[in-house]
Amino acid sequence: MNDFDIEQIRNRAVIAAITHDETRVWLLNDDSQHPVFRLSRKEPDHVHVRQAQAHHGHASEIGEVDYFHEIADILENASTVVLLGHGTGKANAADRFEQHVREHHKLVAMKIAVSSNVNIPAMGDADIVTRARREWKASVELS
């Protein structure tokens, strides 16, 4: 896990933008637009992948469970999570993470208040935070 003081997010609402390679976490109710935490996915060493597996996208799943466990360990300290992902279907790491926590980290799954699909690679930190806050506000107004 990256060097990070978990107290920064303990019992606080957070935004988590999850991609295949990285997760960034911001405080939802904070004026800062800089992530309080970044977690880079670590690829396991010495993994042999057949060419057919890599061609069909299965190579991207190697190391994913460990990555998702690390994210869940962090987010279980938050009070509420606004989850943002990129892509559709199996290409959306946040959707796969959400499915993973429903099966393996039920406490974290219960904390996900909003889940949305945005174009994370095309957005800067400020854009992601603004979009997440808009999604959060809309969900609160609907409930």
Biotite code that builds the C-alpha atoms (Angstrom):
import biotite.structure as struc

atoms = struc.array([
    struc.Atom([0.000, 0.000, 0.000], chain_id="A", res_id=1, res_name="MET", atom_name="CA", element="C"),
    struc.Atom([1.268, 3.501, -0.745], chain_id="A", res_id=2, res_name="ASN", atom_name="CA", element="C"),
    struc.Atom([2.383, 5.762, 2.124], chain_id="A", res_id=3, res_name="ASP", atom_name="CA", element="C"),
    struc.Atom([-0.878, 7.237, 3.406], chain_id="A", res_id=4, res_name="PHE", atom_name="CA", element="C"),
    struc.Atom([-2.389, 8.375, 6.710], chain_id="A", res_id=5, res_name="ASP", atom_name="CA", element="C"),
    struc.Atom([-5.729, 6.547, 6.899], chain_id="A", res_id=6, res_name="ILE", atom_name="CA", element="C"),
    struc.Atom([-6.973, 9.107, 9.451], chain_id="A", res_id=7, res_name="GLU", atom_name="CA", element="C"),
    struc.Atom([-7.424, 11.558, 6.572], chain_id="A", res_id=8, res_name="GLN", atom_name="CA", element="C"),
    struc.Atom([-10.472, 9.619, 5.384], chain_id="A", res_id=9, res_name="ILE", atom_name="CA", element="C"),
    struc.Atom([-11.682, 7.903, 8.566], chain_id="A", res_id=10, res_name="ARG", atom_name="CA", element="C"),
    struc.Atom([-15.458, 8.466, 8.877], chain_id="A", res_id=11, res_name="ASN", atom_name="CA", element="C"),
    struc.Atom([-15.444, 10.945, 5.995], chain_id="A", res_id=12, res_name="ARG", atom_name="CA", element="C"),
    struc.Atom([-17.262, 10.900, 2.669], chain_id="A", res_id=13, res_name="ALA", atom_name="CA", element="C"),
    struc.Atom([-14.859, 10.262, -0.203], chain_id="A", res_id=14, res_name="VAL", atom_name="CA", element="C"),
    struc.Atom([-14.679, 10.146, -3.975], chain_id="A", res_id=15, res_name="ILE", atom_name="CA", element="C"),
    struc.Atom([-12.863, 7.137, -5.445], chain_id="A", res_id=16, res_name="ALA", atom_name="CA", element="C"),
    struc.Atom([-11.962, 7.165, -9.142], chain_id="A", res_id=17, res_name="ALA", atom_name="CA", element="C"),
    struc.Atom([-10.868, 3.671, -10.129], chain_id="A", res_id=18, res_name="ILE", atom_name="CA", element="C"),
    struc.Atom([-9.164, 2.704, -13.361], chain_id="A", res_id=19, res_name="THR", atom_name="CA", element="C"),
    struc.Atom([-7.263, -0.425, -14.342], chain_id="A", res_id=20, res_name="HIS", atom_name="CA", element="C"),
    struc.Atom([-3.932, 1.089, -13.296], chain_id="A", res_id=21, res_name="ASP", atom_name="CA", element="C"),
    struc.Atom([-4.685, 3.582, -10.537], chain_id="A", res_id=22, res_name="GLU", atom_name="CA", element="C"),
    struc.Atom([-7.149, 4.632, -7.861], chain_id="A", res_id=23, res_name="THR", atom_name="CA", element="C"),
    struc.Atom([-7.371, 8.227, -6.674], chain_id="A", res_id=24, res_name="ARG", atom_name="CA", element="C"),
    struc.Atom([-9.290, 9.253, -3.554], chain_id="A", res_id=25, res_name="VAL", atom_name="CA", element="C"),
    struc.Atom([-10.525, 12.744, -2.660], chain_id="A", res_id=26, res_name="TRP", atom_name="CA", element="C"),
    struc.Atom([-12.541, 14.033, 0.274], chain_id="A", res_id=27, res_name="LEU", atom_name="CA", element="C"),
    struc.Atom([-16.079, 14.747, -0.918], chain_id="A", res_id=28, res_name="LEU", atom_name="CA", element="C"),
    struc.Atom([-16.735, 17.711, 1.382], chain_id="A", res_id=29, res_name="ASN", atom_name="CA", element="C"),
    struc.Atom([-13.391, 19.455, 1.086], chain_id="A", res_id=30, res_name="ASP", atom_name="CA", element="C"),
    struc.Atom([-12.439, 22.428, -1.046], chain_id="A", res_id=31, res_name="ASP", atom_name="CA", element="C"),
    struc.Atom([-9.226, 20.823, -2.240], chain_id="A", res_id=32, res_name="SER", atom_name="CA", element="C"),
    struc.Atom([-9.182, 19.296, -5.683], chain_id="A", res_id=33, res_name="GLN", atom_name="CA", element="C"),
    struc.Atom([-6.029, 17.302, -5.011], chain_id="A", res_id=34, res_name="HIS", atom_name="CA", element="C"),
    struc.Atom([-6.327, 13.610, -4.185], chain_id="A", res_id=35, res_name="PRO", atom_name="CA", element="C"),
    struc.Atom([-5.549, 12.690, -0.591], chain_id="A", res_id=36, res_name="VAL", atom_name="CA", element="C"),
    struc.Atom([-4.425, 9.291, -1.800], chain_id="A", res_id=37, res_name="PHE", atom_name="CA", element="C"),
    struc.Atom([-3.204, 7.520, -4.926], chain_id="A", res_id=38, res_name="ARG", atom_name="CA", element="C"),
    struc.Atom([-2.838, 3.774, -5.236], chain_id="A", res_id=39, res_name="LEU", atom_name="CA", element="C"),
    struc.Atom([-1.022, 2.387, -8.255], chain_id="A", res_id=40, res_name="SER", atom_name="CA", element="C"),
    struc.Atom([-1.802, -1.166, -9.229], chain_id="A", res_id=41, res_name="ARG", atom_name="CA", element="C"),
    struc.Atom([1.129, -3.499, -8.899], chain_id="A", res_id=42, res_name="LYS", atom_name="CA", element="C"),
    struc.Atom([1.487, -6.152, -11.561], chain_id="A", res_id=43, res_name="GLU", atom_name="CA", element="C"),
    struc.Atom([2.742, -9.490, -10.247], chain_id="A", res_id=44, res_name="PRO", atom_name="CA", element="C"),
    struc.Atom([6.251, -10.472, -11.276], chain_id="A", res_id=45, res_name="ASP", atom_name="CA", element="C"),
    struc.Atom([6.969, -13.440, -13.507], chain_id="A", res_id=46, res_name="HIS", atom_name="CA", element="C"),
    struc.Atom([3.471, -14.129, -14.751], chain_id="A", res_id=47, res_name="VAL", atom_name="CA", element="C"),
    struc.Atom([3.257, -16.167, -17.901], chain_id="A", res_id=48, res_name="HIS", atom_name="CA", element="C"),
    struc.Atom([0.287, -15.289, -20.092], chain_id="A", res_id=49, res_name="VAL", atom_name="CA", element="C"),
    struc.Atom([-0.489, -17.166, -23.248], chain_id="A", res_id=50, res_name="ARG", atom_name="CA", element="C"),
    struc.Atom([-0.815, -14.966, -26.285], chain_id="A", res_id=51, res_name="GLN", atom_name="CA", element="C"),
    struc.Atom([-4.463, -15.969, -26.696], chain_id="A", res_id=52, res_name="ALA", atom_name="CA", element="C"),
    struc.Atom([-5.244, -14.862, -23.132], chain_id="A", res_id=53, res_name="GLN", atom_name="CA", element="C"),
    struc.Atom([-3.623, -11.481, -23.662], chain_id="A", res_id=54, res_name="ALA", atom_name="CA", element="C"),
    struc.Atom([-5.423, -11.099, -26.993], chain_id="A", res_id=55, res_name="HIS", atom_name="CA", element="C"),
    struc.Atom([-8.821, -11.697, -25.359], chain_id="A", res_id=56, res_name="HIS", atom_name="CA", element="C"),
    struc.Atom([-8.160, -9.323, -22.452], chain_id="A", res_id=57, res_name="GLY", atom_name="CA", element="C"),
    struc.Atom([-7.665, -11.935, -19.740], chain_id="A", res_id=58, res_name="HIS", atom_name="CA", element="C"),
    struc.Atom([-4.172, -10.696, -18.974], chain_id="A", res_id=59, res_name="ALA", atom_name="CA", element="C"),
    struc.Atom([-5.657, -7.498, -17.522], chain_id="A", res_id=60, res_name="SER", atom_name="CA", element="C"),
    struc.Atom([-7.250, -9.528, -14.714], chain_id="A", res_id=61, res_name="GLU", atom_name="CA", element="C"),
    struc.Atom([-3.897, -10.718, -13.356], chain_id="A", res_id=62, res_name="ILE", atom_name="CA", element="C"),
    struc.Atom([-3.298, -9.048, -9.996], chain_id="A", res_id=63, res_name="GLY", atom_name="CA", element="C"),
    struc.Atom([-6.722, -7.447, -9.977], chain_id="A", res_id=64, res_name="GLU", atom_name="CA", element="C"),
    struc.Atom([-7.988, -9.205, -6.837], chain_id="A", res_id=65, res_name="VAL", atom_name="CA", element="C"),
    struc.Atom([-5.020, -7.958, -4.782], chain_id="A", res_id=66, res_name="ASP", atom_name="CA", element="C"),
    struc.Atom([-5.549, -4.450, -6.174], chain_id="A", res_id=67, res_name="TYR", atom_name="CA", element="C"),
    struc.Atom([-9.245, -4.566, -5.252], chain_id="A", res_id=68, res_name="PHE", atom_name="CA", element="C"),
    struc.Atom([-8.439, -5.822, -1.735], chain_id="A", res_id=69, res_name="HIS", atom_name="CA", element="C"),
    struc.Atom([-6.082, -2.866, -1.243], chain_id="A", res_id=70, res_name="GLU", atom_name="CA", element="C"),
    struc.Atom([-8.735, -0.408, -2.402], chain_id="A", res_id=71, res_name="ILE", atom_name="CA", element="C"),
    struc.Atom([-11.368, -2.026, -0.152], chain_id="A", res_id=72, res_name="ALA", atom_name="CA", element="C"),
    struc.Atom([-9.030, -1.896, 2.860], chain_id="A", res_id=73, res_name="ASP", atom_name="CA", element="C"),
    struc.Atom([-8.722, 1.858, 2.356], chain_id="A", res_id=74, res_name="ILE", atom_name="CA", element="C"),
    struc.Atom([-12.382, 2.590, 1.605], chain_id="A", res_id=75, res_name="LEU", atom_name="CA", element="C"),
    struc.Atom([-13.693, 0.608, 4.567], chain_id="A", res_id=76, res_name="GLU", atom_name="CA", element="C"),
    struc.Atom([-12.467, 3.526, 6.712], chain_id="A", res_id=77, res_name="ASN", atom_name="CA", element="C"),
    struc.Atom([-14.642, 6.062, 4.880], chain_id="A", res_id=78, res_name="ALA", atom_name="CA", element="C"),
    struc.Atom([-18.237, 6.772, 5.840], chain_id="A", res_id=79, res_name="SER", atom_name="CA", element="C"),
    struc.Atom([-19.573, 7.124, 2.294], chain_id="A", res_id=80, res_name="THR", atom_name="CA", element="C"),
    struc.Atom([-18.112, 6.491, -1.155], chain_id="A", res_id=81, res_name="VAL", atom_name="CA", element="C"),
    struc.Atom([-18.883, 8.138, -4.471], chain_id="A", res_id=82, res_name="VAL", atom_name="CA", element="C"),
    struc.Atom([-17.414, 5.646, -6.930], chain_id="A", res_id=83, res_name="LEU", atom_name="CA", element="C"),
    struc.Atom([-16.353, 6.702, -10.420], chain_id="A", res_id=84, res_name="LEU", atom_name="CA", element="C"),
    struc.Atom([-15.232, 4.383, -13.175], chain_id="A", res_id=85, res_name="GLY", atom_name="CA", element="C"),
    struc.Atom([-14.334, 4.580, -16.837], chain_id="A", res_id=86, res_name="HIS", atom_name="CA", element="C"),
    struc.Atom([-15.490, 2.418, -19.716], chain_id="A", res_id=87, res_name="GLY", atom_name="CA", element="C"),
    struc.Atom([-18.333, -0.022, -20.093], chain_id="A", res_id=88, res_name="THR", atom_name="CA", element="C"),
    struc.Atom([-18.890, -3.626, -19.159], chain_id="A", res_id=89, res_name="GLY", atom_name="CA", element="C"),
    struc.Atom([-15.791, -5.633, -18.271], chain_id="A", res_id=90, res_name="LYS", atom_name="CA", element="C"),
    struc.Atom([-13.597, -2.693, -19.288], chain_id="A", res_id=91, res_name="ALA", atom_name="CA", element="C"),
    struc.Atom([-14.843, -0.653, -16.298], chain_id="A", res_id=92, res_name="ASN", atom_name="CA", element="C"),
    struc.Atom([-12.566, -1.392, -13.325], chain_id="A", res_id=93, res_name="ALA", atom_name="CA", element="C"),
    struc.Atom([-14.923, 0.415, -10.928], chain_id="A", res_id=94, res_name="ALA", atom_name="CA", element="C"),
    struc.Atom([-17.807, -1.853, -11.966], chain_id="A", res_id=95, res_name="ASP", atom_name="CA", element="C"),
    struc.Atom([-15.610, -4.898, -11.397], chain_id="A", res_id=96, res_name="ARG", atom_name="CA", element="C"),
    struc.Atom([-14.497, -3.463, -8.056], chain_id="A", res_id=97, res_name="PHE", atom_name="CA", element="C"),
    struc.Atom([-18.104, -2.895, -7.020], chain_id="A", res_id=98, res_name="GLU", atom_name="CA", element="C"),
    struc.Atom([-18.951, -6.496, -7.880], chain_id="A", res_id=99, res_name="GLN", atom_name="CA", element="C"),
    struc.Atom([-15.872, -7.662, -5.950], chain_id="A", res_id=100, res_name="HIS", atom_name="CA", element="C"),
    struc.Atom([-16.838, -5.772, -2.779], chain_id="A", res_id=101, res_name="VAL", atom_name="CA", element="C"),
    struc.Atom([-20.431, -7.048, -2.963], chain_id="A", res_id=102, res_name="ARG", atom_name="CA", element="C"),
    struc.Atom([-19.003, -10.570, -2.781], chain_id="A", res_id=103, res_name="GLU", atom_name="CA", element="C"),
    struc.Atom([-15.974, -10.090, -0.495], chain_id="A", res_id=104, res_name="HIS", atom_name="CA", element="C"),
    struc.Atom([-16.217, -6.771, 1.393], chain_id="A", res_id=105, res_name="HIS", atom_name="CA", element="C"),
    struc.Atom([-19.893, -6.236, 2.193], chain_id="A", res_id=106, res_name="LYS", atom_name="CA", element="C"),
    struc.Atom([-19.144, -3.351, 4.587], chain_id="A", res_id=107, res_name="LEU", atom_name="CA", element="C"),
    struc.Atom([-17.476, -1.423, 1.766], chain_id="A", res_id=108, res_name="VAL", atom_name="CA", element="C"),
    struc.Atom([-20.288, -2.273, -0.651], chain_id="A", res_id=109, res_name="ALA", atom_name="CA", element="C"),
    struc.Atom([-22.820, -0.756, 1.776], chain_id="A", res_id=110, res_name="MET", atom_name="CA", element="C"),
    struc.Atom([-20.827, 2.506, 1.821], chain_id="A", res_id=111, res_name="LYS", atom_name="CA", element="C"),
    struc.Atom([-21.061, 3.052, -1.953], chain_id="A", res_id=112, res_name="ILE", atom_name="CA", element="C"),
    struc.Atom([-23.780, 5.677, -2.220], chain_id="A", res_id=113, res_name="ALA", atom_name="CA", element="C"),
    struc.Atom([-23.258, 6.666, -5.857], chain_id="A", res_id=114, res_name="VAL", atom_name="CA", element="C"),
    struc.Atom([-21.614, 4.812, -8.718], chain_id="A", res_id=115, res_name="SER", atom_name="CA", element="C"),
    struc.Atom([-21.088, 6.568, -12.034], chain_id="A", res_id=116, res_name="SER", atom_name="CA", element="C"),
    struc.Atom([-19.275, 6.131, -15.325], chain_id="A", res_id=117, res_name="ASN", atom_name="CA", element="C"),
    struc.Atom([-17.172, 9.088, -16.512], chain_id="A", res_id=118, res_name="VAL", atom_name="CA", element="C"),
    struc.Atom([-14.316, 9.622, -18.946], chain_id="A", res_id=119, res_name="ASN", atom_name="CA", element="C"),
    struc.Atom([-11.567, 9.622, -16.292], chain_id="A", res_id=120, res_name="ILE", atom_name="CA", element="C"),
    struc.Atom([-8.575, 9.734, -18.717], chain_id="A", res_id=121, res_name="PRO", atom_name="CA", element="C"),
    struc.Atom([-9.940, 12.872, -20.365], chain_id="A", res_id=122, res_name="ALA", atom_name="CA", element="C"),
    struc.Atom([-10.608, 14.675, -17.068], chain_id="A", res_id=123, res_name="MET", atom_name="CA", element="C"),
    struc.Atom([-8.307, 16.498, -14.702], chain_id="A", res_id=124, res_name="GLY", atom_name="CA", element="C"),
    struc.Atom([-8.569, 16.173, -10.939], chain_id="A", res_id=125, res_name="ASP", atom_name="CA", element="C"),
    struc.Atom([-10.766, 19.277, -10.648], chain_id="A", res_id=126, res_name="ALA", atom_name="CA", element="C"),
    struc.Atom([-13.161, 17.954, -13.318], chain_id="A", res_id=127, res_name="ASP", atom_name="CA", element="C"),
    struc.Atom([-13.452, 14.581, -11.577], chain_id="A", res_id=128, res_name="ILE", atom_name="CA", element="C"),
    struc.Atom([-14.163, 16.183, -8.193], chain_id="A", res_id=129, res_name="VAL", atom_name="CA", element="C"),
    struc.Atom([-16.729, 18.569, -9.674], chain_id="A", res_id=130, res_name="THR", atom_name="CA", element="C"),
    struc.Atom([-18.508, 15.741, -11.481], chain_id="A", res_id=131, res_name="ARG", atom_name="CA", element="C"),
    struc.Atom([-18.520, 13.514, -8.382], chain_id="A", res_id=132, res_name="ALA", atom_name="CA", element="C"),
    struc.Atom([-19.961, 16.295, -6.224], chain_id="A", res_id=133, res_name="ARG", atom_name="CA", element="C"),
    struc.Atom([-22.660, 16.909, -8.832], chain_id="A", res_id=134, res_name="ARG", atom_name="CA", element="C"),
    struc.Atom([-23.516, 13.176, -8.887], chain_id="A", res_id=135, res_name="GLU", atom_name="CA", element="C"),
    struc.Atom([-23.611, 13.124, -5.067], chain_id="A", res_id=136, res_name="TRP", atom_name="CA", element="C"),
    struc.Atom([-25.862, 16.179, -4.874], chain_id="A", res_id=137, res_name="LYS", atom_name="CA", element="C"),
    struc.Atom([-28.259, 14.717, -7.451], chain_id="A", res_id=138, res_name="ALA", atom_name="CA", element="C"),
    struc.Atom([-28.476, 11.430, -5.521], chain_id="A", res_id=139, res_name="SER", atom_name="CA", element="C"),
    struc.Atom([-29.182, 13.227, -2.245], chain_id="A", res_id=140, res_name="VAL", atom_name="CA", element="C"),
    struc.Atom([-31.921, 15.332, -3.872], chain_id="A", res_id=141, res_name="GLU", atom_name="CA", element="C"),
    struc.Atom([-33.571, 12.192, -5.263], chain_id="A", res_id=142, res_name="LEU", atom_name="CA", element="C"),
    struc.Atom([-33.674, 10.419, -1.912], chain_id="A", res_id=143, res_name="SER", atom_name="CA", element="C"),
])
